[in-house]
Amino acid sequence: MSVACTSGATAQAQLRNKPDPTLDSLFDRLAKAQTPAQAQQVAEAIRRRLIRSGSDTADLLVARANGAIAADDPALAIELLDRAIMLRPHWAEGWNNRAMVFFALDDMTRAMADLVEVLRLESRHYQAMMGLGVIMQQRGQVKAAYHLYQRAHAIYPLYDKSNEAIERLRPQVEGLDL
């Protein structure tokens, strides 16, 4: 029963574009996780919460978009995701899904625009930060990428991908220790 209430609260918060208190609690737990396994478990709970749009239709459109991606039909996937976003414009994960398709198509301008929208809607979306960081790094904006990776690290301190990216870029941004 509490799962249904929680998902209803999440959907209502998304519709109003207001913070979801259950997500707040999960992100707090993620930042304080003591072990990688504990952090991964909380990160998965966050992911499951974020993928719920609050609309069966939007969820179906995303499922069909995933099928289109698997069938190597990115144009159809984008069309379906466009419709999901029109139905739920305040649903960060809808924008994130479309950003991933644009990224796969090497359309970094549109991927970046969608990732910025994801972060406007859910400022703690560490995966969007990482994706935006990759794009910034590809564009030669190493310092901006580094700061995005640091932001992701602050939200999810035990996230291997952000930690590796920070370590890889630290010498370029902060200089080498002599």
C-alpha positions in Angstrom: 0.0 0.0 0.0 2.8 2.4 0.8 4.4 1.9 -2.6 1.1 3.0 -4.3 0.9 6.1 -2.1 4.6 6.9 -2.7 4.3 6.6 -6.5 1.1 8.7 -6.3 2.9 11.4 -4.3 5.8 11.3 -6.8 3.4 11.7 -9.8 1.6 14.6 -8.1 4.8 16.3 -7.2 6.0 16.0 -10.8 2.7 17.4 -12.1 3.1 20.4 -9.9 6.8 20.7 -10.6 7.5 20.6 -6.8 10.1 18.6 -4.9 9.1 15.1 -4.0 9.8 14.5 -0.3 10.4 10.8 -0.9 13.1 11.7 -3.5 14.6 14.2 -1.0 15.0 11.4 1.5 16.5 9.0 -1.1 19.0 11.6 -2.3 19.9 12.3 1.3 20.5 8.5 1.9 22.5 8.3 -1.4 24.9 11.1 -0.2 25.4 9.4 3.1 25.7 5.8 1.9 28.6 4.0 3.6 29.3 1.2 1.0 29.1 1.0 -2.8 26.4 -1.7 -2.5 24.3 0.5 -0.2 24.7 3.4 -2.6 23.8 1.3 -5.6 20.6 0.1 -3.9 19.6 3.7 -3.1 20.5 4.8 -6.6 18.3 2.1 -8.1 15.4 3.2 -5.9 15.9 6.8 -7.2 16.0 5.5 -10.8 12.7 3.5 -10.2 11.1 6.7 -8.8 12.3 8.9 -11.6 11.1 6.6 -14.4 7.5 6.9 -13.3 5.8 9.7 -15.2 2.4 9.5 -13.4 0.8 8.9 -16.8 0.2 5.4 -18.2 0.2 6.9 -21.6 3.5 8.6 -21.2 5.0 5.4 -19.7 3.7 3.4 -22.7 5.2 5.9 -25.1 8.6 5.6 -23.5 8.3 1.8 -23.5 7.5 1.9 -27.2 10.4 4.4 -27.8 12.7 1.9 -26.1 11.4 -0.8 -28.5 12.0 1.6 -31.4 15.6 2.1 -30.2 16.1 -1.7 -30.0 14.7 -2.0 -33.5 17.2 0.7 -34.6 14.5 3.2 -35.5 15.7 6.4 -33.7 13.4 8.7 -35.6 10.4 6.8 -34.3 11.9 6.8 -30.8 12.3 10.6 -30.9 8.7 11.0 -32.1 7.4 8.9 -29.3 9.5 10.7 -26.7 8.4 14.0 -28.1 4.8 13.0 -27.4 5.7 11.7 -23.9 7.3 15.1 -23.1 4.2 16.9 -24.5 2.1 14.9 -22.1 4.4 15.3 -19.1 6.6 18.4 -19.7 7.7 18.5 -16.0 8.9 14.8 -16.1 12.7 15.0 -16.1 13.2 11.4 -17.1 11.2 11.9 -20.4 13.7 14.6 -21.3 16.6 12.4 -20.2 15.4 9.5 -22.4 15.2 11.8 -25.4 18.7 13.2 -24.6 20.1 9.7 -24.7 18.7 9.1 -28.1 20.1 12.4 -29.4 23.5 11.4 -27.8 23.4 8.0 -29.6 22.7 9.9 -32.8 25.7 12.1 -32.1 23.4 15.2 -32.0 25.1 16.8 -29.1 23.4 20.1 -29.4 19.9 18.6 -28.9 21.2 16.2 -26.3 22.7 19.0 -24.4 19.5 21.1 -24.6 17.5 18.2 -23.2 20.1 17.5 -20.4 19.9 21.1 -19.4 16.1 20.8 -19.2 16.5 17.6 -17.1 18.7 19.5 -14.6 16.2 22.4 -14.5 13.5 19.9 -13.6 15.6 17.7 -11.3 18.8 19.5 -10.2 20.1 16.3 -8.5 19.9 14.1 -11.6 23.5 13.0 -11.4 23.3 10.9 -14.6 22.3 14.0 -16.6 25.2 15.8 -15.0 27.5 13.1 -16.2 26.1 13.1 -19.7 26.4 16.9 -19.9 29.9 16.6 -18.6 30.8 14.1 -21.4 29.4 16.6 -24.0 31.3 19.5 -22.5 34.5 17.5 -22.4 34.1 16.5 -26.1 33.7 20.2 -26.9 36.9 21.0 -25.2 35.3 22.6 -22.1 37.2 20.5 -19.6 36.7 22.8 -16.7 32.9 22.9 -17.1 32.9 19.1 -17.5 35.1 18.8 -14.3 32.6 20.9 -12.4 29.6 18.8 -13.6 31.4 15.7 -12.5 32.1 17.2 -9.1 28.4 18.1 -8.8 27.5 14.5 -9.6 30.0 13.3 -7.0 28.5 15.6 -4.3 25.1 13.9 -4.9 26.4 10.4 -5.3 29.9 10.2 -3.6 30.4 6.5 -4.2 29.6 6.7 -8.0 32.5 5.1 -9.8 31.9 7.0 -13.0 32.0 10.5 -11.5 35.0 9.6 -9.4 36.9 8.2 -12.4 36.1 11.3 -14.5 37.2 13.6 -11.7 40.5 11.8 -11.3 41.1 11.7 -15.1 40.5 15.5 -15.5 42.0 16.8 -12.2 45.5 17.2 -13.6 44.2 19.2 -16.5 42.0 21.5 -14.3 43.9 21.8 -11.1 47.4 21.1 -12.5 49.9 18.4 -11.6 51.3 18.1 -8.1 55.1 18.4 -8.2 
